[in-house]
Structures are given as C-alpha cells and as structure tokens.
Amino acid sequence: MRLQELLSPRLHAAALIIVVLAQLIGIVDIPVGLGSILLLPLLFAFAFGLLTNSNIVGRTVGLLKTRHITAASSCVVVAIIPFIAKFGTTVGPALGDIIAAGPALLLQELGNLFTIVFALPVALWVLKMGRESVGATFSVAREPSLAIVADRYGLKSPEGAGVMGVYVVGTLVGTIVFSVLASGLASTDVFDPRALAMACGVGSGSMMAACSGALAAAVPAQADTLIALAGASNLLTYATGMYASLFIALPLVEWIYRRFSPEARRGKAMT
Amino acid sequence: MSQQVAVAEPTEALKLSHEVTLLALVTIMCIPLQLMATDLGIGQIIGGLTVLAGIGVAGVVIARLLPMLKLPSVAWVSIVGIAATIPGTPWAGAVLRWVENIDFLALTPPCLAYAAMAITAREISIARTSGWKILIVGVLVLLGTYIGSVLIAELMLGVS
C-alpha cells in the first residue's frame, strides 16, 4: 500500500476526533448488583469507530470507505505499539514481583483449556454443531490459532469456519467482554486482583488493553503491579499459549469430539 | 454452515519507513489524550511519548532483523521495554523518569478506534453466515479462557 493511502487525512482526522471525544467522556462507572462495570474511553473509541465504518452503518452514511478501512487495519498494529512499549516499561521494574508470581503466571496459560469446559459442551449438545466446534473451542482463537488450524485442516474446512467465526467474534466483542468481566469481578472482591490481571494477558493485545485498563481503574492502588502482570502474561501467551493449544487443547478436543459428539457417534453407528 | 468462508485477509506487511511514519502520527495523536489524562506539562508528555516511540521503533527493527524467531513485533517491543527498565542498568532510571507518569489507559483509544474502523465487509459476512451459534460459542470461549486463567492463577497464588 502507498504511504499516501496510509496517511489518508479523512481516516486520521476521524480517529483524532474520536479519541479526543472518548477521552473527554472519561471513565463511566455503572453499578450492577454487588459490583460495578467500568466503561473506559477505549470502549467509547471502539463504539465511535464502528459508527464511521461503512461496512457497519452502510455505504451511504459511513464516513470511511473500503480504501480507508484497509488503511485502518494497518494502523491497528502500529497504534498498539506505544501502549505495548509502556507495558514493557512497567514489567521491567516489577521483575521481582513477576518472578515471585512465576508459577502462577506460567500455569494460568493453561486457562486456555477451560474453553473446552465452557464452550465445547454447549457447541456439541446444545447447539448441535459439527466439526466447526473443534476449531471454535480449542483455543481463544487469535492469530496463532488461525495458523494452527490453517496448517492442519485448512481455513476453508468446517474446523476453519469454526476458528474464523470465533476469531471474528473476539475481534467484535472481545474487548467489551474482557473489560466488563475484569471490572465486574474486581468489584466483587472474590478474587485476588493479581489473578484477574494475569488472566488479562490470554487474548490479543487490545483485549489485554481493555482488560487491564478496567482492572487498573477498579483497583487504582495496585495499578502498576496489575499492569505489569498482565503485560508479562501477554508476553508469555506468545511464547507458551500456542504450544498449550497445539499439544494439549487440540488433541483433547479432537478426542472428546470423536468419543462423545452426537454427529461422530451417528457416523460410527452407520459404518 | 456455509462453506464459502474465506481465508483471513493477512494484513499486508508494512514497509519499515511506513510503519515509523504511522507510529509518529499515532504518537502525536496521543499528546492531547495525555494532556487530558495527566497533570504533566507538554514537554514531559512529548518527551515521554518520544521515549515510548523509540522503544517501539527498536522493537520493530529487531523483529525485522530476526525473522527466523517468528516473534511478532509487539513481543519485541515489549522485550525492549523490559530491557530498557530493568533495575540496576545504567539507563533504567532515565527511561523511567520519562515514561513513568505517562497514563497508560490514555494510550489505548487510538488502537481501539482504528480496530473498529478496520472491520472489513468480509468479517461482517463471516459473522452473518456463521450466525448466532458462533456468537454464543465465541462469547463462551472468551469467558472460559478468562475465568479458567483466573481460577488457576488464584489457586497458584494461594499455594505459593
């Protein structure tokens, strides 16, 4: 893509107006039951961004056309850099804390396996999905998982449709789900905020941003430690999460599918 | 379920010069946000954001120099950020003085704004064809991963 297209004034002017508006609104605290949910400027920025996207609001009202949208996708990976750099600089000084939390930090990567507990049974028995459920539930479906599925089944297979579907759902609602969960759980005081922070790192960079942002706003006294733990966890996700998905989760989902799924059992009965 | 689900469009790799130009643009966009979010003076804000951008450029360059390690450039940015602030190094004090008070929450809106602006027609059509079932499964996957990780971390913190 040419630099001129990447630097489209319409795209970046819209972005500037959106982020300033979002920051002006600030943090909105909504009490819910025992706790509260924090709506952060980043969520408002996301919502306003959707309103400019002609794929969402339609060709006629949408401010941004296809060429702007293509340029925007290049901007996402760059726009997260200052944030990730800041994360790194909170991890460095907190290395002592992080090493102390080492075993917890390493093992919580296996939390990925809980997708199997929560999502696979619903996919198989409630929604009666077929092979899509394998691709959909073996991981949190970020880029490394797409690579695994593309390599093993191809992205045009049912497994590929499953992983792509969850990938897109994650892109669309992931930041909202993670920040609402983190602030909601933090306000109930049931869990150690450090555990909530480590779990923030399991998804994509923007999910971590939303999640740890919500946590830091909910527990400001520990903000630095929490941000550092989330950052360290996200870094570990790149290093270890993919292997947990590939060598533990995927074989396990395959085994459960072959053994228990209504569709696979029907297939067996026929042969 | 429809079989015409398309392969994910890999975002075209950016040229280094383009990536640095965009990073400069995003950094400038962050200045008003920091002015709103912190009590820092404009000089401190520009200085702090410049240091962060410098860490970013270093990470992006390393990712290009060491492609065989297959780490995404954000992982390198994070590693450079850590290396720049490890206690005891001669540079950590200076780096931290600049970046410490930069508000991290106010660094996030640009990324999320672009993420929303970048949603493609293809992604919308995948969401439509996969339908409400995949939406339910997807939300359960997100919930399951987060809650699973919280439970394990909580358990391990309790043990150690």
Interface residues (C-beta under 8 A of the other chain):
Chain A: M1 L3 L6 L7 L11 H12 A14 A15 L16 I18 V19 V20 A22 Q23 L24 L40 P41 L42 L43 F44 A45 F46 A47 F48 G49 L50 T52 N53 N55 I56 L64 T66 H68 I69 T70 A72 S73 S74 C75 V76 V77 V78 A79 I80 I81 P82 F83 I84 A85 K86 F87 G88 T89 T90 V91 G92 P93 L95 A100 A101 P103 A104 L105 L107 Q108 E109 L110 G111 N112 L113 F114 T115 I116 V117 F118 A119 V122 A123 L127 M129 G130 E132 S133 A136 T137 S139 V140 A141 E143 L146 A150 L155 K156 P158 G160 A161 G162 M164 G165 V166 Y167 V168 V169 G170 T171 L172 V173 G174 T175 V177 F178 L181 A182 L185 F191 D192 R194 A195 L196 M198 A199 C200 V202 G203 G205 S206 A209 A210 C211 G213 A216 A217 I227 G231 S233 N234 L235 Y238 A239
Chain B: M1 S2 Q3 V5 V7 A8 T11 E12 L14 S17 H18 E19 T21 L22 L23 L25 V26 T27 M29 C30 P32 L33 M36 A37 L49 L52 A53 I55 G56 G59 V60 L71 P72 S73 V74 A75 V77 S78 I79 V80 G81 I82 A83 A84 T85 I86 P87 A92 V95 L96 V99 E100 I102 F104 L105 A106 L107 T108 P109 P110 C111 L112 A113 Y114 A115 A116 M117 A118 I119 T120 A121 E123 I124 I126 A127 S130 K133 I134 L135 I136 V137 G138 V139 L140 V141 L142 L143 G144 T145 Y146 I147 G148 S149 V150 L151 I152 A153 E154 L155 M156 L157 V159 S160
